[in-house]
Amino acid sequence: MKSPRQFSQCLIHPEFSPTALKVALVVGSALFVINQGSAVITGQMNRQRWLAAGITYIVPYLVNIHGQYVSKIRH
């Protein structure tokens, strides 16, 4: 990685964001169902579980942005 500042600018860059959002939606939703599905069904969602659910979507977004960023700086 060239610099944390350059990477942080990529987090909302129009070239990277659309793909990362799609990946986050698909992968995050699958992980949400796996990790929180039973809690949603049984009504056991609390603040901690909702926080974990949010992170479930953020991680695939960040991983995808990182992959696109690394790929671009290598070429």
CNS distance restraints for C-alpha pairs under 8 A (distance, minus, plus):
assign (resid   1 and name CA) (resid   7 and name CA) 7.55 0.50 0.50
assign (resid   1 and name CA) (resid  70 and name CA) 6.76 0.50 0.50
assign (resid   2 and name CA) (resid   6 and name CA) 7.05 0.50 0.50
assign (resid   2 and name CA) (resid   7 and name CA) 7.85 0.50 0.50
assign (resid   3 and name CA) (resid   7 and name CA) 6.40 0.50 0.50
assign (resid   4 and name CA) (resid   8 and name CA) 6.02 0.50 0.50
assign (resid   5 and name CA) (resid   9 and name CA) 6.30 0.50 0.50
assign (resid   6 and name CA) (resid  10 and name CA) 6.54 0.50 0.50
assign (resid   7 and name CA) (resid  11 and name CA) 6.81 0.50 0.50
assign (resid   7 and name CA) (resid  66 and name CA) 7.55 0.50 0.50
assign (resid   7 and name CA) (resid  69 and name CA) 7.13 0.50 0.50
assign (resid   8 and name CA) (resid  12 and name CA) 7.95 0.50 0.50
assign (resid   9 and name CA) (resid  13 and name CA) 6.46 0.50 0.50
assign (resid  10 and name CA) (resid  16 and name CA) 6.77 0.50 0.50
assign (resid  10 and name CA) (resid  17 and name CA) 7.91 0.50 0.50
assign (resid  10 and name CA) (resid  65 and name CA) 6.99 0.50 0.50
assign (resid  10 and name CA) (resid  69 and name CA) 7.18 0.50 0.50
assign (resid  11 and name CA) (resid  16 and name CA) 7.44 0.50 0.50
assign (resid  11 and name CA) (resid  17 and name CA) 6.78 0.50 0.50
assign (resid  11 and name CA) (resid  62 and name CA) 7.45 0.50 0.50
assign (resid  11 and name CA) (resid  65 and name CA) 6.43 0.50 0.50
assign (resid  12 and name CA) (resid  16 and name CA) 7.33 0.50 0.50
assign (resid  12 and name CA) (resid  17 and name CA) 5.73 0.50 0.50
assign (resid  13 and name CA) (resid  17 and name CA) 5.79 0.50 0.50
assign (resid  14 and name CA) (resid  18 and name CA) 6.86 0.50 0.50
assign (resid  16 and name CA) (resid  20 and name CA) 6.32 0.50 0.50
assign (resid  16 and name CA) (resid  65 and name CA) 6.22 0.50 0.50
assign (resid  16 and name CA) (resid  68 and name CA) 6.73 0.50 0.50
assign (resid  16 and name CA) (resid  69 and name CA) 7.96 0.50 0.50
assign (resid  17 and name CA) (resid  21 and name CA) 5.90 0.50 0.50
assign (resid  17 and name CA) (resid  65 and name CA) 7.27 0.50 0.50
assign (resid  18 and name CA) (resid  22 and name CA) 6.41 0.50 0.50
assign (resid  19 and name CA) (resid  23 and name CA) 6.25 0.50 0.50
assign (resid  19 and name CA) (resid  64 and name CA) 7.85 0.50 0.50
assign (resid  20 and name CA) (resid  24 and name CA) 5.98 0.50 0.50
assign (resid  20 and name CA) (resid  60 and name CA) 7.59 0.50 0.50
assign (resid  20 and name CA) (resid  61 and name CA) 5.02 0.50 0.50
assign (resid  20 and name CA) (resid  62 and name CA) 7.62 0.50 0.50
assign (resid  20 and name CA) (resid  64 and name CA) 5.38 0.50 0.50
assign (resid  20 and name CA) (resid  65 and name CA) 5.99 0.50 0.50
assign (resid  21 and name CA) (resid  25 and name CA) 6.08 0.50 0.50
assign (resid  21 and name CA) (resid  61 and name CA) 6.20 0.50 0.50
assign (resid  22 and name CA) (resid  26 and name CA) 6.28 0.50 0.50
assign (resid  23 and name CA) (resid  27 and name CA) 5.77 0.50 0.50
assign (resid  23 and name CA) (resid  28 and name CA) 7.65 0.50 0.50
assign (resid  23 and name CA) (resid  60 and name CA) 6.66 0.50 0.50
assign (resid  23 and name CA) (resid  61 and name CA) 6.65 0.50 0.50
assign (resid  23 and name CA) (resid  64 and name CA) 7.24 0.50 0.50
assign (resid  24 and name CA) (resid  28 and name CA) 5.08 0.50 0.50
assign (resid  24 and name CA) (resid  29 and name CA) 7.72 0.50 0.50
assign (resid  24 and name CA) (resid  57 and name CA) 5.35 0.50 0.50
assign (resid  24 and name CA) (resid  58 and name CA) 6.89 0.50 0.50
assign (resid  24 and name CA) (resid  59 and name CA) 7.65 0.50 0.50
assign (resid  24 and name CA) (resid  60 and name CA) 4.97 0.50 0.50
assign (resid  24 and name CA) (resid  61 and name CA) 4.83 0.50 0.50
assign (resid  25 and name CA) (resid  29 and name CA) 5.77 0.50 0.50
assign (resid  25 and name CA) (resid  57 and name CA) 6.75 0.50 0.50
assign (resid  26 and name CA) (resid  30 and name CA) 6.35 0.50 0.50
assign (resid  27 and name CA) (resid  31 and name CA) 6.20 0.50 0.50
assign (resid  27 and name CA) (resid  57 and name CA) 7.55 0.50 0.50
assign (resid  27 and name CA) (resid  60 and name CA) 6.65 0.50 0.50
assign (resid  28 and name CA) (resid  32 and name CA) 5.90 0.50 0.50
assign (resid  28 and name CA) (resid  56 and name CA) 5.37 0.50 0.50
assign (resid  28 and name CA) (resid  57 and name CA) 4.37 0.50 0.50
assign (resid  28 and name CA) (resid  58 and name CA) 7.78 0.50 0.50
assign (resid  28 and name CA) (resid  60 and name CA) 6.58 0.50 0.50
assign (resid  29 and name CA) (resid  33 and name CA) 6.21 0.50 0.50
assign (resid  29 and name CA) (resid  57 and name CA) 7.34 0.50 0.50
assign (resid  30 and name CA) (resid  34 and name CA) 6.29 0.50 0.50
assign (resid  31 and name CA) (resid  35 and name CA) 5.89 0.50 0.50
assign (resid  31 and name CA) (resid  56 and name CA) 6.56 0.50 0.50
assign (resid  32 and name CA) (resid  36 and name CA) 5.33 0.50 0.50
assign (resid  32 and name CA) (resid  37 and name CA) 6.51 0.50 0.50
assign (resid  32 and name CA) (resid  53 and name CA) 6.10 0.50 0.50
assign (resid  32 and name CA) (resid  56 and name CA) 6.41 0.50 0.50
assign (resid  33 and name CA) (resid  37 and name CA) 4.27 0.50 0.50
assign (resid  33 and name CA) (resid  38 and name CA) 7.79 0.50 0.50
assign (resid  36 and name CA) (resid  40 and name CA) 6.28 0.50 0.50
assign (resid  36 and name CA) (resid  45 and name CA) 7.96 0.50 0.50
assign (resid  36 and name CA) (resid  49 and name CA) 7.34 0.50 0.50
assign (resid  36 and name CA) (resid  53 and name CA) 7.19 0.50 0.50
assign (resid  37 and name CA) (resid  41 and name CA) 6.27 0.50 0.50
assign (resid  38 and name CA) (resid  42 and name CA) 6.08 0.50 0.50
assign (resid  39 and name CA) (resid  43 and name CA) 5.82 0.50 0.50
assign (resid  39 and name CA) (resid  44 and name CA) 4.70 0.50 0.50
assign (resid  39 and name CA) (resid  45 and name CA) 5.52 0.50 0.50
assign (resid  40 and name CA) (resid  44 and name CA) 6.17 0.50 0.50
assign (resid  40 and name CA) (resid  45 and name CA) 5.81 0.50 0.50
assign (resid  45 and name CA) (resid  49 and name CA) 5.69 0.50 0.50
assign (resid  45 and name CA) (resid  50 and name CA) 6.66 0.50 0.50
assign (resid  46 and name CA) (resid  50 and name CA) 6.25 0.50 0.50
assign (resid  47 and name CA) (resid  51 and name CA) 6.22 0.50 0.50
assign (resid  48 and name CA) (resid  52 and name CA) 6.28 0.50 0.50
assign (resid  49 and name CA) (resid  53 and name CA) 6.09 0.50 0.50
assign (resid  50 and name CA) (resid  54 and name CA) 6.24 0.50 0.50
assign (resid  51 and name CA) (resid  55 and name CA) 6.40 0.50 0.50
assign (resid  52 and name CA) (resid  56 and name CA) 6.15 0.50 0.50
assign (resid  53 and name CA) (resid  57 and name CA) 6.91 0.50 0.50
assign (resid  54 and name CA) (resid  58 and name CA) 6.45 0.50 0.50
assign (resid  55 and name CA) (resid  59 and name CA) 6.06 0.50 0.50
assign (resid  56 and name CA) (resid  60 and name CA) 7.37 0.50 0.50
assign (resid  57 and name CA) (resid  61 and name CA) 6.65 0.50 0.50
assign (resid  58 and name CA) (resid  62 and name CA) 6.25 0.50 0.50
assign (resid  59 and name CA) (resid  63 and name CA) 6.12 0.50 0.50
assign (resid  60 and name CA) (resid  64 and name CA) 6.01 0.50 0.50
assign (resid  61 and name CA) (resid  65 and name CA) 6.21 0.50 0.50
assign (resid  62 and name CA) (resid  66 and name CA) 6.07 0.50 0.50
assign (resid  63 and name CA) (resid  67 and name CA) 6.20 0.50 0.50
assign (resid  64 and name CA) (resid  68 and name CA) 6.22 0.50 0.50
assign (resid  65 and name CA) (resid  69 and name CA) 6.01 0.50 0.50
assign (resid  66 and name CA) (resid  70 and name CA) 6.05 0.50 0.50
assign (resid  67 and name CA) (resid  71 and name CA) 6.06 0.50 0.50
assign (resid  68 and name CA) (resid  72 and name CA) 6.13 0.50 0.50
assign (resid  69 and name CA) (resid  73 and name CA) 6.33 0.50 0.50
assign (resid  70 and name CA) (resid  74 and name CA) 6.19 0.50 0.50
assign (resid  71 and name CA) (resid  75 and name CA) 6.56 0.50 0.50
